[in-house]
Every structure is written in structure tokens, then in C-alpha cells.
Amino acid sequence: MRQTPILRRPVIVISEFMRGEASGGFVLMAAAALALVVANSPLSGIYFESLQANLGPMSVLHWINDGFMVAFFLLVGLEIKREILVGHLSSWPRRLLPGIGALGGMIVPALIYVAFNRDDSAALRGWAIPTATDIAFALGVLSLLGKRVPVSIRVFLTALAIIDDLGAVVIIALFYTSELSVLNLALAGAVLVALIMLNRSGVARLWPYLLLGAILWFFVLRSGVHATLAGVALALTIPLRIVSESRDPPLMALENSLHRVVPMLIIPLFGFANAGLSFAGLSVADLVEPLTLGVALGLLCGKIIGVFGFSGIAIGCRLAQLPHAASWMQMGGVALLCGIGFTMSLFIGLLAFAEHPVLQGEVKLGILGGSLVAGILGYLVLRFARSRVATELEQDH
């Protein structure tokens, strides 16, 4: 009997996903580095002025953050849906360890941030900034290690980051929503119902979904809910059912198309537009601001304590098992890589302090510092860690 595309290709899809994200991670690193160079060069004035220039009803920066980034959130939503329905999160045993690790990786960083900023009501609004993990950056670093890291560790990191993205989406929806427009919210709801009806009616062509998705984005943008959440809502209505054995399901076709654009163009553009931080006048005092420390240590210490600690408790209580062939040191290295919080952390920081450019600067400093140290330490730990299989073979001899 001929196998269906979904059953025939899950491993291929996952491997392509990892390769795409890893490559995008390197492009994102280059874009962030370029932004820092430009922001501290004679071109800094042109850089910052261009981002604030109006392009129709919104500024260039606004179009990037509220417009183009919808494609990123659409891709996140598609990945979440696919992983839950047919991927590595398709059963509770598979979800348990990365889910518990992701939960710890959100709770502990938030508590560390709050501990540093408990006396500043304005700064407390940024409590969710260090809870995010940048999957592109993390997988980019992981790809540098090649076969030194077992596939199970890569799968664990991917699943954890996807659950982490889901948590970030929920946080943005619940805690970073401005005053609501009931009319536009109702119109957005009507469009969403129409999208669900398309799915229920068996419509497999993508263009009706994308057309209604554009209308949904417009109403969500005007509703007070952050516009990028329209991408996630649209993703959940895209069908995953097989329409032809010769073609991928609509969800996988759209996901594959977005993987050619989002990691290599949209996310680096976002990084270039938002990572620019001028170091002019920067002092040691700026490095030890409570907000900066809260973000940096939340990412660096919070993730290692939360991800590694919660995962260790789950494994110790026999609720889950250590990933196949992985060692505890490799789990610690992956937990450190989870401290790379670039894209989603920047995004939440911009939402939290939209009217406070000084606080945005402190957020960027904390994210860049914490993510850089976490990435370097995570790479070094994984570079010199031995897999569990190799260690057991040595002990047998």
C-alpha cells in the first residue's frame, strides 16, 4: 500500500526544518551584528531616521514589526499545529519532557526578572522578556556541533522551542494588548469564523485563506490586539488533510514556502531593524541597571535553572526519560542554548516599552549580553560533553 505524504515524510520535514532554521540563525546573527555596526557608525543618523520615516499610514519600523512579522507568527502557528497533530508533539509522552522544560524555562526567568525589578512598576511590565527562546539562533549554534550532538537533543530543543513560542504567543495575547476596539474585534472574529468554515467545508486551495487572512490582519491591527497574532489565528485554520497523494497538504505546502522566506529574510530584517543599539555614552552603570540585569540573568541563569532543573525533576520522578543517547551534560548545554532569546525577547520588549526608548535600550543591552554569553557557554559545554552512549562504552571497557 502506498504511504501518504504525511506518513512518508515526517523525518524529512523535521530535518529540513532544522536545516532551514539553522541557516536562518546564521543570517540573523549577521543582521544583528550589522545593525550594531551601523548604529555605532557615521551612518547611525540615517539608520534611525529611516526606521522612523512614514510609509503610508505607518512608519517603516511599524511595517516591519506589525506587518512583515505576521509571516513569522504565521510560520510559528503552522509549526505548532503540525507538530501537535503529526509531529514530535503528537502524543502526551512526547510532549511531556519538552513541555515541562519549557514551563520551567518561562517561570524561572520571569521570577529572576521580577526579583531585580520589584521596586519599579514601569520596568515590571517587561517580566516576560527573558521567557522566550530564539529557535533560529539556538539551532544555528547547535548546527556548528555536527554529529557531536545526538539527534534526540536536537529534537528536544526544537520541541521545547516550539512550546516556548506557543507560550510567548499566549503571553502577548493576554498581557500585551492595548485598549480594545469592540467593533474591530467583532469583525476580526467574523473573519475567523469564515476561515473556520472554509476549513470545515474542505476548501484546500490556499488563496482564499490568505485573502481572508489579510483582512483578518487589518481588523486585528485596529482592534488593540497585537496584529501579528492574526498570523497564528490564520495558521490554525489552514487544513492539514491530504487532498492528493501527489501534493503536500495545504499546511505543509504553505509552511515549506514560508521557510524559504521567513528565516532568510523576514527575521533578519526584524533583527537589523531592532538590534541597533548605540554604545555612545554607555557606562558600567548601564550594564548593572536592574532591568538590564533582570533580562540578561533571566536568560542566562533562568533558562539553565528552569529548563535543566524542571527537566531533571521530571526525569528523576520518572515522569519522562532522558533523550536517547544524551548525557546530563548535554542537557545542560541545551538548557544554556535556550538562554538565547533574541527575536521573541526583542519583540516582547518592544511591546512592553513601546513609549520608553531608554528602557528599550536597556532591554536590548540585556538581551544581547545574556544571549551572547548563553550561546557561547552552551556551545562550549556541548562541544566537550560526551554522549551517554560513548560514556557507557568507555565504562564497559
N, C-alpha and C positions, 0 to 999 in steps of 0.2 A: 504494500500500500504506500502511495506517495505521501511523504510527510508534508504538513502545512508549513508555510514560511515561518510562522512563529515558533513552531517546534523545531524546525530545522536550523534556525539561525540565532538562538539566544546567546551562545558563546561568542559568535562573530560580532553581534551587535554590541555586546559588552566590551569586547576588545577594541572595536572601532571607537566606541565612546571614550575609552581610556586614552587611546592614542590621540583623539581629537582634543580632549581636554588638556592633555599634557602639552601638546603643541601650542594650544592657545595660552597655556600658562607661561611659556617662554615669550610669546608675543606680548602678553600682558606685562611681564617683567620689564621688557624693553620699553614699552609705552610709559610705564610708571617712572622708569629711570630717565627717559627723555623729558617727561613733564617736570621732574625735579631740576634737570639741567636748564631747561628753557626758563623756568620760574626764577632761576638764580643767574640769569644771563642778561645782556642788554636787550634781549627780546621779551623780557618779562612784562613790560607795559603792553605790548601788542598781544601777548598771550592772554592776560587777564581781561583786557578791554574787548578782545574778540569774543570771549566766552559770555560777556555780559551784553553784547550787541543784540539788538532786537532783530528777529527774523519772523516777520508776520506778527502773530499775537503773543509769541513767547520769545525769550532770549535763546541764544544758541545753547547755553548750558541747560536751560529748561527743556529744550527739544531733546537733548541727549539723555537727560535723566528721567524725563517723564514720557518721552516719545520712543526713542530708539531702544531704551532699556526694556520696553514692553516685550521685545523679541526675546530678550534674555529670560524674562519671567515666563514667557510662553514656553520656552525650551525647558525651563525648570519644571513647569507643570506637566509637560509631556513626559519627562523622565520619571517624575514621581508616579504618574498614573501607570506607565509601562512597568516600572519596577514592582509596583504593588500588585498589578494584575498578572504579569507573566515573568517577572524577573527575579532578582535576588531578594526581594521583599515580599514574595508571593505567598509566604506561609509564616505563621507566628514564630516557629523555631528560628527561621532565617532572620526575622525582624528583631528578635529579642536582644541579641548582643549589641548590634549597632544602634538599636533604639535606646537601650539603657546607657550606652556610651555617649550617644548624642544628648540624652537628657542631662547626664552629669556635666557634659561639655557646655550646656547652656546655663544650668543652675549655678555652678561654682564661679564661672567668670562674672556673672551678674552680681553675685554676692561680694566678690572682691571689689568690683567697681563701686558698689553701694557703700562698702566699708570705707573707701577712700573719699567718697563724695557725700557722705551722710549729712554734712552740715551745710550743703549748698543745694538749695531746692532747684535752681536752674540747671545745674550740672546733673542732678539725679535723673533728668529726662533722658539722658543718654545711657541708662543702665543696660540696654540690650546691645550696645555696640560690640562688646567683646564676646558675645554669644555665638557669632557667626564663624563659619569656616569657609575659606575660599577653595572650592574644589579644583579649579583650574591651576592655581598656584601650587596646591598641595600635591596634585598628581604630576605636575611638572617636575617638582623636586623628586618625587618618588621614581619617575621615569629615568632619572640620572643614575639610579642604582641598578638598573637592569635586572638580571636574574638573581641578584643578591637578596631580593625580597620575594618571598613566596606569593603566588597568585592570590592565595586566601587573604593576605594582608591588603593587597590592592582592592579586592572585592569588599573587604571590611571597611576600608577608608571610603570607597565610593558609596556604599550603602549608608554609612554614617553621615557623610556629607549631604546626601540627598535628603535624609531625615532632618538634618540640621537646616537645610534650605526650607523644608516644609515648616519647621518651627519658626524660622525667620519670617516667612510669609504670614503665618498666623499672628506673630508679634506685630508686624507692620499693620495688619488689618485691625487689630484690637487696640493698639496703643499709640499709633502714629497717624490717626485720622483726624482731620480738622473738622470745623463745623459742617454739618451735613446739610445738603440740599435735598429735601424730601422728594421734590418733583424729579430731579435728575436721577436720584437713587431709584425711584419707581420706574423711570424709563429704562434705566440700566437693567433692572430686574425683569422688565418685559422682554428686552432683547435676549437676556439669558434664558428665559423660558422658551423663546423662539429657537435658540440654539439647541436646547434640550429636545425640543420637538423634532428638529432636524435629525438628531441622533436617533431618537426613538422611531422615526419614520424610515430609517435605513438609508438615508442620504449619505453617499460615500464620496462624492466629489468635494474637494477642499474649498473651492472658491466661494460657495455660499457661507461656509463657516467663517472664512477670512473676511468677507464683506460685512457680515453681521458683527464680527469681532472688532472691526474698525469703528463701527457705530457704537458698540459697547464701550470701547476705549474713550470715545468722545463724551459719553454721558458719565462714565466713571470719573473722568478728568474734572468735570464740572460738579460732581456730587460731593466732593470733600474727602472721599476715599481715595487713597493714592492710585493714580492712573495705571501704574504697572500691574496692579492686582487684576486688571482686566485680562492680562495675558494668562494668568493662572486659571481664571474662571473659564476663558475660552479653551484652554488646553484640556480641561476636564470634560468638555463636551465633544472633543474630537474622537470619532469611533476607532476602536482597535480591532474590530471584527474583520475577518478576511472576506474580501469581496471578489477576489480572483486569485487562483493559485499562481498565476504568472506575475502578480503585482503585490507589493507590500501593503499591509493595512494602512488606511489614511494617516493614522497617528504616527506610524513608523516612517512613512514617506515624508511627512512634514518635519519630523524630528531629524531625519537624515539631511534634509535641505537646510534646516537651521544650523546644523552642526558645521556646515560649510561657511556660514556667515558669522554666527554669534561669537564663537571663541576667537576667531581670527580678525574680526572687525569691530563688532559692537562692544564687547567687553574691553578690548584695548582702547577704543575711542573713549569709553567711560573712564578708564584708568587715566588716560592722558589728560582728560578734561578736569578730573577731580583730584589727582595726586599732586598737582603742582603746589608746592609749599615753599615760600621764600624763607631762606635762612638768615636774611638780613636782620641784624639786631637780636638774633637768637642767643640766649644766655643759658647758663646752667640752671638758673631758676626756672626757666621754661620747661626744662626736662623733668623737673620734680614737682610740677603742678599736679594737684590731686587728680584732675581729670585725665591728664596725660598718663600718670602712673596707673590710674584705675583701668584705663584702656590697655596699656602695654602689659601690665602684670595680670590683668584679666585674661588676655590672650595667652601669654606665656605660661603663667603658673596655673591659671584657672582651668585651661584645657588639659594640662598634664594631670592635675589632681582630679578633675571631673571625669574626663574620658577614661584614663587609666584606672583611677580609683573605682568608679562605678562599674566598669567592665570587670575589674578584678574581683569585686564583691559578688557580681553575678556569676562569675566562673567558680569562685570559692564556694558559693551556696548551691552550686550545681544547677543553676537555672540556665546556664549556657556553657558552651565549650570553647576553649582556646582555638582560634582559627587553625586549620590544618597546617602542620609543619612550621607554625610560627612559634617563636620564643617570647618570653615575657619582655626581654629587652627590645625586641622588635615591636611589641605592643606599645612600649613606652616611647619608641621613636615615632610611631604613627600618631600617638597622642600629642607629641610635640608638633608634628606637622599640622595637626588640627588647630594649632595656635596661629596659623597663617589666616588672617581674617580679612583680607584686603577688600574685595569687591562688595560683598554684602555689608561688611562693617562700615565702609565708607558710605554706602547707601543709607544705612540707618542713621549714621552720624549726620548726614545732610538733612534728613527728615527731623531729627531731634533738635538741631540747632540751626534751622533754616534762616533765622533772623539774627544769628550771632556769629559773625565771621571770625572773631577772636577765638571763640570756643571751637569752631570748625578747624582752625589751625592747630589747636591743642589735640583735637581728635585725630587729625592726620598724622601728627607727630607720634602719638601713641600707637596708632595702627602700623605705621611704617617701622617704628622701632621694635615693637612687640613681634610683628610678623617676621621681620628680618632675623631677629635672634632665634625665634621659634623654628624658622626654616633651616637655619644653619645648624642648630643643635639637633634637630630632627634628622637631618641628612647625616651628620657625624655619627649619631647613635646607630642609625640603620646601616651606615657604611661599615661599622666594625662589629655589629651584632651578628651572632651566629644563629642559624635556624635551629629549631628544636630537633629536626631530623639529623642534622650534622653533629649536634652535640651528643645525641643518643648514640650515634655510630662511633664517635670517639670514645665514649664511656664503655661501649661493648668491647672495644679493642684494648 
